[in-house]
Every structure is written in structure tokens, then in C-alpha cells.
Amino acid sequence: MKRGRTAVRPYRMLPVGFPVLDQFGLFLVVAAITLALLMVCGLAPLRLLPPALAPVALGLLPATGLAAFSVGAYWVSLALPMEVGAWALVAVGVGAGALAWWTSPPGPLPSEGRRGDALPSLPGTGVRWEGLAVMGLAALALVLALVPIVGRPELLAMGPNWDVEIYLPLAEALQRFPNGFSLEHPAGAPFPTQGDPLMWRLNFFDPRSGGLAFSLLHSSLGALTGLPAYRSFAPLLACLFALSVPGTWALLRGGFGLGRGPAVWATALLSLNSAVLYVVVLGFGQQVAALVLLPAALTVGMVALRSGEPRTAALAGLLLAGLIAAYTPALPLYGAVLAAVGIVGLAGNRRGHALRGGGMLLATAVAVYPLAAARLGVRLAAFLGEGGTRGLTEGPEVRAFAPLAWALGLLPGPGVGVGWSLPVALPWATPAVSLGLVAVLGGLALIGLAAAALDRTQFPALRVQGATGSGALLLGSGAAALLLGALRFVTPYPYGYFKLLPMAADLLIAPAALGLGWLAARRPPLPAPAQSSRYLAVLLGGGLLVVVGVTGATAAAAGRTQSVHTFGAAARLAEVVPAGASVCITGGPGLEGPPAAAALLFLRHAEPYGFLRTGYRTIFRPAPRGCDYGLAPAATRPDPELYAWDRPVWEGVGWRLAPREAGILAFRDFGHIAQPPVIARNPNPGSSGLRRVERWRPDGTPALEAALSPPLLGVLSVTAGPAVALPVIDREGVRLTVGSDDIALGDAGGSLAGSAPEQRTFAFTVIAFQPTRISFGPAGAMQTVPVPAGVTTLSHVRLDTPTALTVRSEGTVWLKSAAVRPVSAVPVVPPAPHPESVALQVDGDREGSVVRLDLHLAAGDLVPVLDIYRDDGGSHWGWWDLRGALAAGQGAVQLDLERKVATTRDGTPLHGQGWPTGDGLYRGYLALYRDSTPVRRLPLLAFRVIRGAVTEFALEQRGVVVQ
């Protein structure tokens, strides 16, 4: 068996009996194993924690474990697949943890510096109700994150995001193959799993370095539990979100010195925060892992700069390495906060501590994760070389700035065209009210920051001592606000602003918590105004908690309604298709974009063929002799002369898998590709490192080794569709040579001379846009039959092979395919029309913003509509009914892409409508409807809009196509 062709192991449901209970059992297994793995990996490095952070040690344990696991998995995966490496990491973690706690038993953690150099003890640390409250908030966060998938076992992932196409095959590949070592190769370097057409996307993570922490954890979870990646993906995201809650509390409590009440209140706001929940529900695995690591890295990093202790700096360096391994774009936020704290230390009387702590922190990160640090430098160089933020802001990914109210948890969606933006009837979702709530939080934040800067008598935690306690809050929140302000106003970068907002939510809310605590921290006997401030604090805190809680629940419900990856039942493909079998996949409604990626995921053990697009890429792998199986949307029956669609071996999720017809000795699809797809460079500087791809590998993936620099945002270019050049049959005719088990176009007697003399049934399929008459047969034995418009199969029942025959037509038709069968397998002698097939001939050009399409269509009673959508599956650009332009199945359509007007050849407007849309990549389809139900969707054209101007126009199809 070829490398990479290991049969996919089927997943068996847990023996509970009820789907929902069974799903809760799955969640419990994922949560328990994840928590156990991170605890095992984090016990040993946690002994490096300084005494000042001992009260929040349990809150920092999950992040410490994730950082240690990420670094360890990096080294292990260079040589071992994670199905072995995960168990090795568990063994090392158990041994190291036992040794660390045996040599340094529980108790006050030792300090290598003077007592005065550490942070002061936390005031009023109470592990009882405070710890229980944090645990309850983590459980609540887990429940919210699971809302979209509870009772929906058919989901592969939450939300509408396409990144599931990356994470699922990546986890499966890392589980079975070592990651290897590759520093010099650009993105697109080969990965051991050749044959899995989804795996080339791995290289867009800067392979073998940063960005794989979540995927390594995901694959290890599969190795430890036996769960396939598609079963554990969403529960793992929810579990990590829950584990970010104690780390956030540790930052607020131990890093910023907040009191118990304000810290728990702010943690509650963050555990219900719709922006943070959005990151989870949209399936941003890297960013979710960073949600766990960033608060802990900031907490320990600030203490390391304050104290300069080698042990603390080493732990801070480990957490920084884990953050690089998880999500390198989080580094600007981390760096801004730590730089602010470090600068104050350098300017004050702790210059030596700041220099020693910062230097050891960076040295540790580079030492434990050297390849990631090197690749980070390469990525930064590519980023700056391709225009930096200037270039990225010109791309179509995120064109608007998310509102600040979203980051504060007051709005259910970002409203920037990424994922969902559900309009909800929440009173505070209106601009005026949400702005008022932002003002309330801002007022509390000003009170808190003023208290942190001025109040030196009431609370020890509010004293600005170098960069400790709330002094760090003053500096860190200010640095985060300056960074976000720079991305918003100085160098407008909507995408970076959008990605960092949820990660900065704790830094934005912490000052408000400090202000609320300042209002509430009054003790009787006090004058009436002071008592009123306590009541005001309770009123504001409770009200904001209700608002954020309802908004978070609304966002979770929105994620449930927008979760569209309903392809879990397609896992049966892994069982019904033998390993190594060939499967021809035909795109169409329900089997293009992310659904196509799901099909390829479950067929990764087989040999997939076809020309189709997934969410992020294109597979181009023609199979002119057909495949062992055909996979197509249930409403279509492509190549009915080859596949037994009436006897499918599997049917589900709107797809049908049919075997090859028994008795077919030879099959040839003459619709060859005149030229392969060409992926051209995106003209927007910095939006991608893509140059130009014209060569394709045998597995259907583009050959990228020498074509790409390390990319920044992936492939976002127009892929030019191949031209289909079918043989034309006219009065002169087409010559065919038929053997007993082969077919050739033209006089190929020499190549078939060795074919054994046999009687065979020969059938061929033609495409006609007008009724005509066809004559076919060997010389002296021609027969003539009428052929209707559409797709028709004709048969010669008893043909002596090998022989040459001729096919002529009174009108112009196209030869689609031909097949050879034994005589006993002959179905019918008369022409057999294909009522389910649709034939289309496309040609056209563009002049300025006007596109002219010449169409010939044979589609029976189906209604043709030109439909144009944004390529990310979002906004509808426009639609027009084409019946007025196609007389007798042919005609011309003129489409003005800037005015959004479609007309016939003579300028008569077509019925339809165009909608206001933003910049982006758009694709146009010929959608065919029957009784308002779409039954076919054929790609026609693609174009990009940048700053309102149309660029990169390309026809998706040329020549004659049939489906």
C-alpha cells in the first residue's frame, strides 16, 4: 500500500444509546483528557512560579501546561508522529512533574531574589468562594461554547468559517506523520501525506514552526482517545475557551493586583464576552490557543521584568515560546504591554532587574523554540518586503473596523463581513445605546486608572511601585489602547485590528473593574455619599453583567444557527470506499467550497479526481478513463453511461456515491483540458506571496515549491478555469478506433493492432444544442438516427473489433465520451437522451467594465439565472433571469460589472437585481432552477473588486461543458 494510504479508522459512538447523552459523553472525554494532558505537562514548569504568584498558581497551570506541551511537541514532532509522540510527552510530563514536586514539595515557593523585589502578597486572597466562582465561570464558558453543537452530531465544526478545511486534515496528518525539519523551504514544501489534496494548505502555517500548537494538541487528543479529528475539533475549542477563564483571572488578580470582587466581576464579563466567544465559535484554533496563553504570558512576564529572577524569567520565556507556537500575530499585543512595563523599569531604579529579566525571557524563548524564532524573522521580513500593513489593508479580507462595543461584549457580532453578523432586537444593540454603555465602561476605566495613578493610601494594591500591581494595569492597558489606536487611526489595518480586539478584551475591561472596585470599596461608618457610591457600583456592575451575559448567549445562539458544516454523516465514505480506490468528484450545489473539502477529508485514504474548488483551494486532476466511483450532488447524474447512479453504494448529506457500471471494458472522456488552471498573483501588495502557478502535481495540487514566498494571508487570487475542447462532429466527421478493451480518437490502428478480435457493444455520448441527425459506423455499415437537443447516448450493438468507424452530423455536435462493453451488456439500440444532464457552451470577452457572454444552453425545462456571489460565501452581488436573452437555447448577455446591469444583445434589460457590495473576490454562476429550487450551478466567471474598481476578470469555463 502506498505511503499515506492508511485506511481511515471509523469512529464508533459511545455506548450510551441516546445521541445527546452520547454527545455529552464525548464532550466529557475531550475535556477530561485535555485538562489531564495540560496538567501533566504543566506541573514541572509550574515549580518555577515566583512566590508572589503562588495564590494564582492553579489559574496559570493550564497555560503553563499548554506552553510546555507546545514546545515539547515541536521537538518530538520533528521525528515522531503524534500517535507516538503524545504518549512520549505524557510519560516525560509525569516523570518531570513527579521529580519536581518530590524534590520541591508543596508549600511556599522559593524565591531567588530579595523579598522586596517580588510583587507584594495579594490582598485578601481567598481560595474558597473566589476559586469556586472562577471554576463556575469556566464551566459557564464551556456551556456557552458548546451551545452551537449540542444535539447536532452531524456538525464538523461550529460557525460558517472555512478554517475547518485546514485544521481537520492537519490534525490527522500530524497524528500519523512526523513534522520533519524545514527552515529553508518556502511555503508549499512537500509534506509526507502526498495524495491528500487538502494537505498542501499545511504549508501556509509557516511549516515546521510557529502556528502548530493547536493542531499538535488536536492530533495528540486523537492519539490519546482514538477520536477522529472531526469529532474532537469543536469540543476542544470549547474546552480551551473554558481553560482561558482561570488564566484571565490570574492576570487580573496576580498581574494587575485587582481585589477579589473586581477580578471575579471582570472575569465574568470576559467569560461571557461575545467577541471572545466569536473567536471560539468561528473555529480560529490558533487564536483560541492564544487566549489561554496570552494572559499567563503577560502575568509572568511582568513579574519577570519587575523582579529579574532567573526562574521567573525562564518560565516567562517558556510561555512566550508557547505563544509563538500558538499564534504569532498575538506578539504585537504581548510586546506592547511588556515593553511599557520594561521601559518604566529601565527608567526607574530597577534597571538591572528589567534588563536581566527581559534578556533571560527572550533567551529562553529562543533556546526552547529556535526554529520558530527563526521563521518568525523570515515571516517578518516577507511582511515588510511585501508592503506590510499598507499592502494588507488593500486586500479584500476585512474592509471595515469592528466596533469597540463588540470587544467589550456589548454587541453579538463584529459587523465587518467576517463570519456572521446577526441583527438582533437587543435594546443595547442600537448605536446610541451601545455607545452609552461604552461610555459607562470608559468612565469606570478612567476612575480606575486615576485610582491606580493617584491613590497611594487606601489600597496597597493601587500603589504604582515601578511596574507592579495596578501600576502594571495602568501601563499595560494604556499600551494596548495605543496599539489598537495605531491600527485604527495611524496605520489603518482593519484585519489586524479585528484579530487583536478579542485578545485585548481583558486589558480593556480590567481598568473598568478597577474603577468599579474603587467605587465599591467603602466600609461603614461612612457618610451617605460614600454609601451611595457602593450602591452605584452594585447597580452598574450588575447591569453590565446582565447586558454582557445576554449578548454572549445571543452570540452563542447565532453561532448555532450559522453552523453550516453539516457533513458528519459523510464519514461513512471512509468505510464504503476501499483504500486506494479512485473517486471522481463532481462539484455543484452542496459539493463545492467547504463541502468539497469535507468530501476530500473523508476520502483522503482514496484517490480523488476532478476539477473543483474547496473553500481555500482548487483541485485539478482529470480522469479521462473514469474512476472506480463517482461522487456527485444527489440532484445530478454526471456520466450516467459510466456510473450506476440508480444503485448507489452510499447516499447522504445531499450527495450520492455510485460505483462504476459493471461490464465496462473501456471508457474515454474526450473532454480534455486545453490548458490547466492558472493561479495568478494577487495584484494587491502584501496580501499574498503568490507569484504564479501553472504546473500541477499528479495529486491535483498546485506545484508551489518555487512559486511562493512565505505568504501572509493565503491564496486569495482568481483561478482561471480550464478551457474544455471537445472533438467537434460535423459533416466531415470524426474518426474513432475501437478495440476490444480500448478506445482511441483518430486512426490509431497501430496502437490497437494487438487487440484481440471480439464482438463488442460500442456506445458514445454527444452534445447537441439543436436537433440534428447523426450517422455512425464502420465503412459500408453506417446507420443514421435523429438526435434531440441535449445530451444523448448512441449505441452500435455488435461491432467487430478492432475496427475504425466514423461519426458524422448534419449539424454541429460535440463528442463527449465513449464506452466499450460486452455484447450482453447492451441496454438499448435507439438513442438514449440524458434528461438529467445539462450542456453549456460559453465564450466571451470584456471591454472595460462590460462583459459579453455568448451562451448555448441545453437544459430542458430548467430556468437559467445568472447568480453572482462573494467568494467567501457571503454577500449576494446580483442575479438576472436569462430566459429573455436565450432564444432557442442560445444568445448573448451583456453585464456591466460597475453599473450592475444585465441586458440582451440588443440592449434590452433583463429581469434581475444588483445589490451594493464591498471589495472582494466574486464568482458568477449559471444557476438552473426548477420550481424555485436550484438543481445545477455551473461556474461562469470571476472578478475582483478593489476600491470599487473591477480587476482580474476571468471566464471560469470556456468551450462546451456538461453536467
Salt bridges, closest charged atoms under 4 A:
ASP117 OD1 - ARG114 NH2 3.45
ASP117 OD1 - ARG350 NH1 3.52
ASP117 OD2 - HIS353 NE2 3.69
GLU130 OE2 - ARG253 NE 2.57
GLU154 OE2 - ARG152 NE 3.21
GLU172 OE1 - ARG176 NH1 2.61
GLU172 OE2 - ARG604 NH2 3.59
GLU184 OE2 - HIS185 ND1 3.29
ASP206 OD1 - ARG375 NH2 3.69
ASP206 OD2 - ARG379 NH1 3.47
GLU386 OE2 - ARG691 NH2 3.75
GLU394 OE2 - ARG390 NH1 3.47
GLU394 OE2 - ARG947 NH2 3.49
GLU575 OE1 - ARG12 NH2 3.80
GLU575 OE1 - ARG572 NH1 3.35
GLU592 OE2 - ARG937 NH2 2.36
GLU607 OE2 - LYS2 NZ 2.80
GLU607 OE2 - ARG5 NH2 3.01
GLU607 OE1 - ARG621 NH2 2.70
ASP639 OD1 - LYS816 NZ 2.33
GLU641 OE2 - LYS816 NZ 3.72
ASP646 OD1 - ARG647 NH1 3.47
GLU651 OE2 - ARG656 NH2 3.20
GLU661 OE1 - ARG647 NH2 2.88
GLU694 OE2 - ARG692 NE 3.02
GLU705 OE1 - ARG695 NH2 3.95
GLU705 OE2 - ARG697 NH2 2.97
ASP742 OD1 - ARG625 NH1 3.12
ASP747 OD1 - ARG735 NH2 2.90
GLU810 OE2 - ARG773 NE 3.59
ASP843 OD1 - ARG958 NH1 2.97
ASP854 OD1 - ARG852 NE 3.47
ASP861 OD1 - ARG930 NH2 3.17
ASP867 OD1 - HIS876 NE2 2.92
ASP871 OD1 - ARG923 NE 2.70
ASP872 OD2 - ARG870 NE 3.09
ASP881 OD2 - ARG883 NH2 2.70
ASP896 OD2 - ARG899 NH1 3.69
ASP919 OD2 - ARG399 NH2 3.33
GLU952 OE2 - ARG944 NE 2.68
GLU956 OE1 - ARG613 NH2 3.05
GLU956 OE2 - ARG923 NH1 2.77
